[in-house]
Amino acid sequence: MKKYVIVTDSCSDLSKEMREKYNVEYIPMHFSYDGNDMPADLDWKGISVKDFYDLMRNGKRVITSQINATTYRQVFEQYVKDGYDVLSISCSSALSASVKASCIARDELCKEYPDAKIVCVDSLNACAGLGMLCIRASELRAEGKTIEEVAAWVEENKKYVNQEATVEKLSYLKQAGRVSAASAFFGGLLNVKPIIISDAIGQNVAVEKVKGRGVALHRVVERIAEEYDPTMYPFITILHADCGEDALKVKEDLIATMGIAEEYIYIGYIGPIIGATVGPGTIGVYCLGKEVTYSAADKE
C-alpha cells in the first residue's frame, strides 16, 4: 500500500503533542490585527495564548483568512513529489472556504500527476471535532486501512461528532457577524449564555440559552453525557480560550456526572482561528457518539 499523509488546517486545534503522536500535518491559516499578519500557529509561535486573547479583551479586532488554492497546491505537490498520497481533512465548509481551495489544488495536481491520489474531505466540523476526526483517521491508517477506506470512514462518521460549547461574551460573535447586535446587547444585559453545537450541515448554532456562566458550563456537561459513546471513541476533549480554571471545573463535572476516568479527558487551547470568532472565555467539549441531526436550515 502506498504511503499517505493526513493533512488538516489551523481549525483542528491539535497540539504539537497530538500532531506528533498521530503523525498529522497541518497547513496554517492566517490572522491579522492592526496591520500585522501572522500564521495561525497551533504552537503559538509569534504570540502567546494570553497575549492573543488579551488583544481581544482590550478591544482589538482580529481578522482571519483561509488557506488559498496556491498554498494547498504547494504543500500537496511537495508530498506527491516525495512519494506520498494525500488525505486532506478540512474545516467545515459552512465556516471556511478552505476545503473548496483544497479541491481546486487537487484537481490541478491530479492532471499533472495522474498516478497521485489526493482525497479532500469536508469534515463538517471545526476545533476539537475536526481534530478528533484526524486522530481517528491516523489510528485507522496505523491499522493498515487504505486512503480510500479512511476517507470513507471520515465521511460516514463525521455526523457522530458532538460539540457542546458556550461563550463568555456574545460581543465577539457579534463582531464576527454570527449574532445580531441586539442579541449580543440583551445577552450581556441579562447574562444569557448560549449553548452552541455544530449542526448536521457544519454550522455553529445556538440551540439553548441559559442564564449564568455556571449553569451554562454544567449544561454543556449534561448534554455531552447524553451524547457520548465510548465504543466509538473513548476520549472527551475540552478546549478553552484562555480560561483554564473553568476547563478544570468542567473536567471535574464530567467525572462526577458521567463517571468517566480522568485519563480519558484531554484539555487544550482553542487556537487563533476559532478563538478570533468566539473570543476569550469560550469553553467547548467534544466527543463521538449520538448522530447529529439538528440543522438550523430546517428551522428557518
C-alpha positions as CSV (number, residue, x, y, z in Angstrom):
1,M,0.0,0.0,0.0
2,K,1.3,3.4,-0.9
3,K,2.1,5.7,2.0
4,Y,-0.1,8.7,2.6
5,V,-0.1,11.8,4.7
6,I,-3.0,13.2,6.7
7,V,-3.2,17.0,6.4
8,T,-5.6,19.4,8.2
9,D,-5.7,23.1,8.9
10,S,-5.4,25.5,11.9
11,C,-9.1,24.9,12.8
12,S,-8.2,21.4,14.0
13,D,-6.6,22.9,17.2
14,L,-4.4,19.9,17.5
15,S,-1.5,20.5,19.9
16,K,2.1,19.7,18.9
17,E,2.0,16.7,21.2
18,M,-1.1,15.3,19.4
19,R,0.2,16.1,15.9
20,E,3.4,14.3,16.6
21,K,1.8,11.3,18.4
22,Y,-0.6,10.7,15.5
23,N,1.6,12.0,12.7
24,V,-0.9,14.6,11.4
25,E,0.3,17.6,9.4
26,Y,-1.4,20.9,9.2
27,I,-1.4,24.0,6.9
28,P,-1.7,27.2,8.9
29,M,-4.4,29.7,8.1
30,H,-3.6,33.4,8.9
31,F,-4.9,36.1,11.2
32,S,-4.2,39.8,11.4
33,Y,-4.7,42.8,13.7
34,D,-3.5,46.4,13.4
35,G,-2.0,45.5,10.1
36,N,0.1,42.7,11.5
37,D,-0.4,39.4,9.5
38,M,0.6,36.2,11.3
39,P,0.2,32.5,10.6
40,A,-2.4,30.8,12.9
41,D,0.3,28.7,14.5
42,L,-1.1,25.9,16.8
43,D,2.0,26.0,18.9
44,W,1.5,29.8,19.5
45,K,4.8,30.8,17.9
46,G,4.9,34.6,17.5
47,I,2.3,35.3,20.1
48,S,1.3,33.6,23.3
49,V,-2.1,32.4,24.2
50,K,-2.6,35.0,26.8
51,D,-1.3,37.8,24.6
52,F,-3.6,36.8,21.8
53,Y,-6.7,36.7,23.9
54,D,-5.7,39.8,25.8
55,L,-5.7,41.6,22.4
56,M,-9.4,40.7,22.1
57,R,-10.1,41.6,25.7
58,N,-8.6,45.0,25.1
59,G,-10.8,45.6,22.1
60,K,-8.6,44.7,19.2
61,R,-10.3,43.2,16.1
62,V,-8.7,40.0,14.9
63,I,-9.4,39.1,11.3
64,T,-8.9,35.6,10.0
65,S,-8.1,34.4,6.5
66,Q,-8.4,30.9,4.9
67,I,-5.8,28.8,3.0
68,N,-5.8,29.6,-0.7
69,A,-5.5,27.1,-3.5
70,T,-1.9,28.2,-4.3
71,T,-0.8,27.3,-0.8
72,Y,-2.6,24.0,-0.9
73,R,-1.0,23.2,-4.3
74,Q,2.5,23.9,-3.0
75,V,2.0,21.7,0.1
76,F,0.3,18.8,-1.8
77,E,2.8,18.9,-4.6
78,Q,5.7,18.5,-2.3
79,Y,4.1,15.4,-0.7
80,V,3.4,14.0,-4.1
81,K,7.0,14.6,-5.2
82,D,8.2,12.8,-2.0
83,G,6.1,9.7,-3.0
84,Y,3.1,10.2,-0.8
85,D,-0.6,10.3,-1.5
86,V,-2.6,13.0,0.4
87,L,-5.7,12.8,2.6
88,S,-6.8,16.4,3.4
89,I,-9.4,16.8,6.1
90,S,-10.6,20.4,6.3
91,C,-12.6,22.7,8.5
92,S,-16.4,22.7,7.8
93,S,-17.3,24.3,4.5
94,A,-20.1,26.1,6.4
95,L,-17.3,28.0,8.3
96,S,-14.5,28.3,5.8
97,A,-13.9,28.1,2.1
98,S,-10.5,26.4,2.6
99,V,-11.9,23.0,1.6
100,K,-13.0,24.4,-1.7
101,A,-9.5,25.7,-2.3
102,S,-8.1,22.3,-1.4
103,C,-10.3,20.7,-4.1
104,I,-9.1,23.2,-6.7
105,A,-5.5,22.3,-5.9
106,R,-6.3,18.6,-6.0
107,D,-7.9,18.9,-9.4
108,E,-4.9,20.8,-10.9
109,L,-2.3,18.4,-9.5
110,C,-4.1,15.2,-10.4
111,K,-3.9,16.4,-14.1
112,E,-0.1,16.8,-13.8
113,Y,0.4,13.7,-11.6
114,P,-2.1,11.1,-12.8
115,D,-0.6,8.4,-10.5
116,A,-1.1,10.5,-7.4
117,K,-4.1,10.2,-5.1
118,I,-5.3,13.4,-3.3
119,V,-8.5,13.0,-1.4
120,C,-10.2,16.1,0.1
121,V,-12.8,15.7,2.8
122,D,-15.2,18.4,4.2
123,S,-15.2,17.4,7.9
124,L,-18.4,19.5,8.6
125,N,-16.6,20.2,11.9
126,A,-14.0,22.5,13.5
127,C,-11.9,22.8,16.6
128,A,-11.6,19.5,18.5
129,G,-14.3,18.0,16.4
130,L,-12.1,18.2,13.4
131,G,-9.1,17.2,15.4
132,M,-10.8,14.1,16.6
133,L,-11.6,13.0,13.1
134,C,-7.9,13.5,12.2
135,I,-6.8,11.4,15.2
136,R,-9.2,8.5,14.3
137,A,-8.0,8.7,10.7
138,S,-4.5,8.3,11.9
139,E,-5.4,5.3,14.0
140,L,-7.1,3.7,11.1
141,R,-4.1,4.4,8.9
142,A,-1.9,2.7,11.5
143,E,-4.2,-0.3,11.4
144,G,-3.4,-0.6,7.6
145,K,-6.5,1.0,6.2
146,T,-6.1,2.5,2.7
147,I,-6.5,6.2,2.0
148,E,-9.9,5.4,0.4
149,E,-11.1,3.4,3.4
150,V,-10.0,6.1,5.9
151,A,-11.7,8.9,3.8
152,A,-14.9,6.8,3.7
153,W,-14.8,6.3,7.5
154,V,-14.5,10.1,8.0
155,E,-17.3,10.8,5.6
156,E,-19.6,8.3,7.3
157,N,-18.7,9.2,10.9
158,K,-18.4,13.0,10.8
159,K,-22.1,13.2,11.7
160,Y,-21.4,11.5,15.0
161,V,-19.0,14.2,16.3
162,N,-20.7,16.2,19.0
163,Q,-19.8,19.7,20.1
164,E,-21.2,21.4,23.1
165,A,-19.8,24.9,23.8
166,T,-20.6,28.2,25.5
167,V,-19.1,31.7,25.2
168,E,-18.3,34.2,27.9
169,K,-19.4,37.2,25.8
170,L,-21.7,37.4,22.8
171,S,-19.9,40.6,21.6
172,Y,-17.2,38.6,19.9
173,L,-19.7,36.6,17.9
174,K,-21.4,39.8,17.0
175,Q,-18.2,41.3,15.8
176,A,-17.6,38.2,13.6
177,G,-21.1,38.5,12.2
178,R,-22.5,35.4,13.8
179,V,-25.2,37.1,16.0
180,S,-27.1,40.3,15.7
181,A,-26.2,43.4,17.7
182,A,-29.5,43.2,19.6
183,S,-28.9,39.6,20.6
184,A,-25.4,40.5,21.9
185,F,-26.7,43.5,23.8
186,F,-29.5,41.8,25.5
187,G,-27.4,38.7,26.1
188,G,-24.9,40.8,28.0
189,L,-27.6,42.7,29.8
190,L,-29.4,39.6,31.0
191,N,-26.3,37.4,31.5
192,V,-27.7,34.9,28.9
193,K,-25.2,32.3,27.7
194,P,-25.9,30.3,24.6
195,I,-25.2,26.5,24.2
196,I,-23.6,26.2,20.8
197,I,-23.4,23.0,18.7
198,S,-22.1,22.1,15.3
199,D,-25.2,21.1,13.4
200,A,-25.7,18.5,10.7
201,I,-24.5,20.8,7.9
202,G,-21.5,22.1,9.8
203,Q,-22.8,25.4,11.1
204,N,-22.3,26.6,14.6
205,V,-25.7,27.3,16.0
206,A,-27.2,28.2,19.4
207,V,-29.7,25.6,20.5
208,E,-30.3,26.7,24.1
209,K,-30.0,29.8,26.1
210,V,-29.4,29.6,29.8
211,K,-28.8,32.3,32.5
212,G,-25.4,32.4,34.1
213,R,-21.9,31.1,33.4
214,G,-22.0,28.2,35.9
215,V,-25.4,27.0,34.6
216,A,-24.1,27.1,31.0
217,L,-21.0,25.1,31.9
218,H,-23.0,22.4,33.7
219,R,-25.5,22.2,30.8
220,V,-22.6,21.6,28.4
221,V,-21.6,18.6,30.6
222,E,-25.2,17.3,30.8
223,R,-25.6,17.4,27.0
224,I,-22.3,15.7,26.4
225,A,-23.3,13.0,28.9
226,E,-26.4,12.3,26.7
227,E,-24.3,12.1,23.5
228,Y,-21.1,10.3,24.5
229,D,-20.5,6.8,23.2
230,P,-17.1,5.3,24.4
231,T,-17.4,2.4,22.0
232,M,-16.9,4.8,19.1
233,Y,-14.1,6.8,20.7
234,P,-13.4,6.8,24.4
235,F,-11.8,10.3,24.8
236,I,-13.6,13.5,25.5
237,T,-11.8,16.8,24.7
238,I,-12.2,20.1,26.5
239,L,-10.8,23.1,24.7
240,H,-10.8,26.6,26.2
241,A,-10.0,30.2,25.2
242,D,-7.7,31.2,28.0
243,C,-10.0,30.1,30.8
244,G,-8.1,27.1,32.2
245,E,-9.8,27.2,35.6
246,D,-13.2,26.8,34.1
247,A,-11.9,24.0,31.9
248,L,-10.8,22.2,35.0
249,K,-14.2,22.7,36.6
250,V,-15.8,21.2,33.5
251,K,-13.4,18.2,33.7
252,E,-14.4,17.6,37.4
253,D,-18.1,17.9,36.4
254,L,-17.6,15.4,33.6
255,I,-16.0,12.9,36.0
256,A,-18.7,13.4,38.7
257,T,-21.7,13.4,36.2
258,M,-20.5,10.6,33.9
259,G,-18.1,8.5,36.0
260,I,-15.6,8.8,33.2
261,A,-11.9,8.1,34.2
262,E,-9.7,11.2,34.3
263,E,-7.2,9.7,31.7
264,Y,-10.0,9.8,29.1
265,I,-10.3,13.6,29.3
266,Y,-8.0,15.9,27.4
267,I,-7.7,19.7,28.0
268,G,-6.2,22.1,25.5
269,Y,-6.5,25.5,23.9
270,I,-8.8,26.9,21.3
271,G,-6.5,28.1,18.6
272,P,-6.3,31.5,16.9
273,I,-8.8,31.0,14.1
274,I,-11.7,29.7,16.1
275,G,-10.7,31.9,19.0
276,A,-10.9,35.0,16.9
277,T,-14.6,34.3,16.3
278,V,-15.7,33.1,19.8
279,G,-13.5,35.2,22.0
280,P,-11.8,34.6,25.3
281,G,-13.7,32.7,27.9
282,T,-15.1,30.2,25.5
283,I,-15.4,26.5,26.5
284,G,-16.0,23.7,24.1
285,V,-16.5,20.0,24.9
286,Y,-16.3,17.3,22.2
287,C,-17.0,13.6,21.9
288,L,-18.1,11.0,19.4
289,G,-21.4,9.4,19.9
290,K,-25.0,10.4,19.1
291,E,-25.7,11.2,15.5
292,V,-26.1,15.0,14.9
293,T,-29.4,15.5,13.1
294,Y,-30.3,19.1,14.1
295,S,-30.0,21.6,11.3
296,A,-30.5,25.3,11.6
297,A,-31.6,25.4,8.0
298,D,-34.5,23.2,8.7
299,K,-35.7,25.7,11.4
300,E,-35.7,28.7,9.0
